[in-house]
Amino acid sequence: MPIVTLHFKDMDLGEFRIDKGGTLTIGRRETNTIVIDNLAVSGQHAKIDALDDGYLLTDLNSKNGTFVNDRMVTTHWLKPGDVITIGKHKLVFQFLEGEVVPVREQQVEKTMVLDTNEYRAMVGKSASTVTAEAPAKREQAAVLSFLKGGDGEVPLTKKLVKIGKDETNDIVVGGFLVGKTAATISKRPTGYFLSYVEGLTKPKVNGKTVKETVQLKEFDRIEIGSATLEFILKE
C-alpha cells in the first residue's frame, strides 16, 4: 500500500498509509486522517480514495485549492512521486519498494494551471481574509462524487434527486436489472436520505442493501448498478 508523507518546510510531520479500499481525508478539522492546522487549509480540504484501478485525489471544493506538481486540480489519479500542495504544506505520494503500481489506460483529471507566484498570492490573500472575517453560518450542502461508472461530482441541490437507468433521471446509471428510477435522494431538514424505488437490483450503502430508506452520513459509498458514488458534505 502507498504512503503519503506530510512536509512543512524542511520538517517531516509524519507518514500515512492508504489501506486497500479506504479513504484518506485531509483538512483542518480534527476528524480528518491528516490534520493540517493552518488557516489556508479548509476544514475538509481534499481526499484520496484507494480504488481498484488506482488512487484518486479529489479536492473537496476547498477555498484555496489543491495542487499536484504545482498544477491546480479538482481530481487527479496519483502517480509515484507526485507532490500534493495544500496551503503551505506538501504531501508526497509514494509506493514502497517492490509494490505493484496500478496502471490506468486513461487518467481523467480537470486541471487549471497557475504559476507559483499566483498561487502564493492567492493563499496569502485567502488566509488573511479568513483571519479578518467572522465565520458565517451557512446551510450545509452535499455532493455525490463518482468513484466508478462516471466522472466528477453531482451537487445535491434539488429536494429530490432521482437515480436510475432512464434518461429522465438526474443521475443515469447502467445495469440490466437496475430500475428506471432505482433510487432517490431527498434533502430534508434533518439531512439527506436515500430511498429504494424499483428494480431487481437494490442500491447498497457501504455494502449493505437498502430495502427502504437510510440516512446518509459523510463518506458513505453508494452502489447502484454500474456506478459507485461517495456522499460528501461541503462547508
CORJO-V548566 format. One record per pair of residues at least 24 apart in sequence whose C-alpha atoms are under 8 Angstrom apart, sorted by sequence separation. I is the first residue (numbers start at 1). J is the second residue. D is the distance in Angstrom with one decimal. If there is no record, write none. Layout:
BEGIN
i | j | d
I | J | D
I | J | D
END
This chain:
BEGIN
i | j | d
23 | 47 | 6.8
24 | 48 | 5.1
40 | 64 | 6.7
54 | 78 | 7.4
149 | 173 | 7.5
160 | 184 | 6.5
161 | 185 | 5.1
177 | 201 | 5.5
178 | 202 | 7.6
191 | 215 | 7.1
192 | 216 | 5.7
201 | 225 | 7.2
23 | 48 | 5.6
24 | 49 | 6.5
160 | 185 | 5.7
161 | 186 | 6.4
191 | 216 | 7.5
23 | 49 | 4.5
160 | 186 | 4.5
22 | 49 | 6.2
23 | 50 | 6.2
159 | 186 | 5.5
160 | 187 | 6.4
21 | 49 | 7.2
22 | 50 | 5.4
159 | 187 | 4.9
21 | 50 | 4.9
22 | 51 | 7.9
158 | 187 | 7.4
159 | 188 | 7.5
20 | 50 | 5.7
21 | 51 | 5.7
77 | 107 | 6.0
19 | 50 | 7.1
20 | 51 | 7.4
21 | 52 | 7.5
76 | 107 | 7.5
77 | 108 | 7.2
156 | 187 | 7.9
18 | 50 | 6.8
76 | 108 | 6.9
77 | 109 | 7.2
75 | 108 | 7.6
76 | 109 | 5.0
75 | 109 | 5.1
76 | 110 | 7.5
74 | 109 | 7.1
75 | 110 | 6.1
73 | 109 | 7.1
74 | 110 | 5.8
75 | 111 | 7.9
87 | 123 | 6.5
73 | 110 | 5.9
74 | 111 | 6.6
73 | 111 | 4.6
72 | 111 | 5.8
73 | 112 | 6.4
71 | 111 | 6.9
72 | 112 | 5.3
71 | 112 | 6.6
72 | 113 | 5.8
71 | 113 | 5.1
72 | 114 | 6.8
182 | 224 | 7.7
70 | 113 | 7.9
71 | 114 | 6.3
108 | 151 | 7.8
70 | 114 | 7.5
71 | 115 | 7.9
41 | 86 | 6.7
70 | 115 | 7.3
41 | 87 | 5.6
70 | 116 | 6.9
178 | 224 | 7.6
40 | 87 | 5.2
178 | 225 | 5.9
40 | 88 | 7.8
54 | 102 | 5.4
177 | 225 | 7.7
38 | 87 | 7.5
53 | 102 | 5.9
54 | 103 | 7.2
53 | 103 | 7.0
54 | 104 | 7.2
175 | 225 | 4.8
53 | 104 | 6.5
173 | 224 | 7.2
174 | 225 | 5.7
175 | 226 | 5.8
173 | 225 | 6.2
174 | 226 | 5.3
36 | 89 | 7.9
173 | 226 | 6.2
174 | 227 | 7.4
173 | 227 | 6.1
64 | 122 | 7.1
64 | 123 | 6.0
164 | 224 | 7.9
64 | 126 | 6.9
63 | 126 | 7.7
75 | 152 | 7.6
149 | 226 | 5.6
150 | 227 | 6.9
148 | 226 | 7.4
149 | 227 | 4.3
148 | 227 | 5.2
149 | 228 | 6.5
8 | 88 | 6.9
9 | 89 | 7.4
147 | 227 | 7.6
148 | 228 | 4.8
8 | 89 | 4.9
146 | 227 | 7.4
147 | 228 | 5.4
148 | 229 | 6.9
7 | 89 | 5.8
8 | 90 | 6.4
146 | 228 | 6.2
147 | 229 | 5.4
6 | 89 | 7.1
7 | 90 | 5.1
40 | 123 | 6.2
146 | 229 | 4.5
147 | 230 | 6.8
6 | 90 | 5.9
7 | 91 | 6.1
40 | 124 | 7.7
145 | 229 | 5.3
146 | 230 | 6.5
6 | 91 | 4.5
7 | 92 | 8.0
144 | 229 | 5.8
145 | 230 | 5.0
5 | 91 | 5.3
6 | 92 | 6.7
40 | 126 | 6.6
144 | 230 | 5.4
145 | 231 | 6.6
4 | 91 | 6.0
5 | 92 | 5.1
40 | 127 | 4.7
144 | 231 | 4.8
145 | 232 | 7.2
4 | 92 | 5.4
5 | 93 | 6.8
39 | 127 | 5.5
143 | 231 | 6.1
144 | 232 | 6.2
4 | 93 | 4.7
142 | 231 | 7.2
143 | 232 | 5.4
3 | 93 | 6.0
4 | 94 | 6.4
40 | 130 | 7.9
142 | 232 | 5.6
143 | 233 | 6.5
2 | 93 | 7.1
3 | 94 | 5.4
39 | 130 | 6.8
142 | 233 | 4.3
143 | 234 | 7.4
2 | 94 | 5.6
3 | 95 | 6.1
39 | 131 | 7.4
141 | 233 | 5.9
142 | 234 | 5.4
2 | 95 | 4.2
3 | 96 | 7.3
140 | 233 | 6.9
141 | 234 | 5.2
1 | 95 | 6.6
2 | 96 | 6.2
140 | 234 | 6.2
141 | 235 | 7.1
1 | 96 | 7.2
140 | 235 | 6.0
51 | 147 | 7.5
138 | 235 | 7.9
1 | 99 | 7.4
61 | 234 | 7.2
60 | 234 | 7.1
44 | 234 | 7.8
44 | 235 | 7.6
43 | 235 | 7.6
END
